[in-house]
């Protein structure tokens, strides 16, 4: 009897092993199998999961991007089994290249990784191209294409958009964004959506021309003001001078005018004020034809709600704060104070 049992036990073990293997292969691997079959080691493969994709499309992405040793259909079935089809979020996933079940197992614990892009207040088309490391000659000016593509903006915002690239840049919200890819199109989509969320209600009440005018003023405030607390007061000076027909005489527009001609100024001298450009507010009355940079939050708020008062002049001191004046005589005294640092 004992001998018969000893002969039967190995056979039973083999039978159970085969049954377990069959259950793993044909049905569902249980917790024991998951412990016995660790994920293979290897260099992780990064796979991009795009927004709005279903389980089959996601599985196909893992196959197309070299992370799968098997078919996309198998991976899709495992994703459905694990509930991944309902909770996979867009982003980059790192997995070890392996069979469909192993990949699905890794995805149960994986978290999507997104890339960061930052739009800095005061940026213009030139500095933005440099920040994005864009080679216009080789990439066909990807920034221009992204900015001018209406599809990259919220639908309700499109009727308010100007027709040129520098003006459209003013309708992007400077912030840091988490994106799927570091491309101009991704940045425009994220930054325009954020701008519309913040200012869309105010923009909807304005005509396209009124909104463009506010964008131009906001851009000048952005480049003129170092301390946000002064933004409404500077915007008030600009509005007051425009109303009274006075030239704006804003140095930042002179800097931009020279940049358009290929020269970059770090300091505006009297000899620079003669540049022949519609952006030179020392020579041309009224507003320049378009924004000179991407305005930040404080600059936009100031342009939409300028401070009431009687100031017509300002000059920056060495600490970046401005001396404001109602009369030209007072302004000249402030210039002396600013130069002396008093």
Secondary structure, DSSP 4 states (H G I P E B T S, - for coil): -HHHHHHHHHHHHHHHHHHHHHHHHHS---HHHHHHSPPPPS-EEEEEE-TT--HHHHHHHHHHTT-BSS-HHHHHHHHHHHTGGGT--SEEEEEESB-HHHHHHHHHH---B-EEEE--TT--HHHHHHHTT--HHHHT-HHHHHHH-GGGS-GGGGGG--SSHHHHHTTS--SEEEESS-SHHHHHHHHHHHHHHHHHHHHHTS-HHHHHHHHHHHHHHHHH-SSGGGHHHHHHHHHHHHHTT-----HHHHHHHHHHTT---SS--GGGGG--STT-TTTS-S--SS-SS---HHHHHHHHSPPPS---EEEE-TTS-EEEESSHHHHHHHHHHHHHT-
